[in-house]
Amino acid sequence: MEKEIMTIAQVAEYLQLSEMTTYKLVQEGKLPGFKIGRHWRIKRDDLDEFIEKLKKGERL
């Protein structure tokens, strides 16, 4: 079963980026995320949408 809500570490691994880069993308609002307490979370659907936009050539 795929996780619906992912951590920064999980997203970083999935995208094969560093956690720092992933964190920056989320903090800057380029990758949609939300905070629970001090921890960022990313919805899998938002991540898939983000990837589709990149595939269509949209800029970050």
C-alpha positions in Angstrom: 0.0 0.0 0.0 1.3 3.4 -1.0 1.5 6.1 1.7 -1.0 8.9 1.2 1.1 11.3 3.4 4.8 11.4 3.0 7.7 12.8 5.1 10.4 15.0 3.7 12.8 12.0 3.9 10.4 9.8 2.0 9.8 12.4 -0.7 13.6 13.1 -1.0 14.2 9.3 -1.4 11.3 9.0 -4.0 12.6 12.0 -6.0 16.3 11.0 -5.4 17.1 14.4 -4.1 18.7 15.5 -0.8 16.5 16.1 2.1 17.8 19.7 2.2 16.7 20.3 -1.4 13.3 18.7 -0.8 12.9 20.8 2.4 13.7 24.0 0.4 11.2 23.2 -2.3 8.5 22.7 0.3 9.4 25.8 2.3 9.5 28.0 -0.8 6.0 26.7 -1.8 7.3 25.1 -5.0 6.2 21.6 -3.7 2.9 21.7 -1.9 3.2 20.6 1.7 1.8 21.3 5.1 3.1 21.3 8.7 2.0 19.1 11.6 3.7 20.7 14.5 7.2 21.3 13.4 7.2 18.5 10.8 6.4 18.9 7.1 4.2 16.4 5.3 3.5 16.1 1.6 0.4 14.4 0.2 1.2 11.8 -2.4 -1.4 13.3 -4.8 0.3 16.7 -4.6 3.7 15.1 -5.3 2.3 13.3 -8.4 0.8 16.6 -9.6 4.1 18.3 -9.0 5.9 15.7 -11.1 3.4 16.0 -13.9 3.9 19.8 -14.0 7.6 19.3 -14.3 7.1 16.7 -17.1 5.1 19.3 -19.0 8.0 21.7 -18.8 6.7 24.0 -16.1 9.5 25.9 -14.2 10.0 25.6 -10.5 
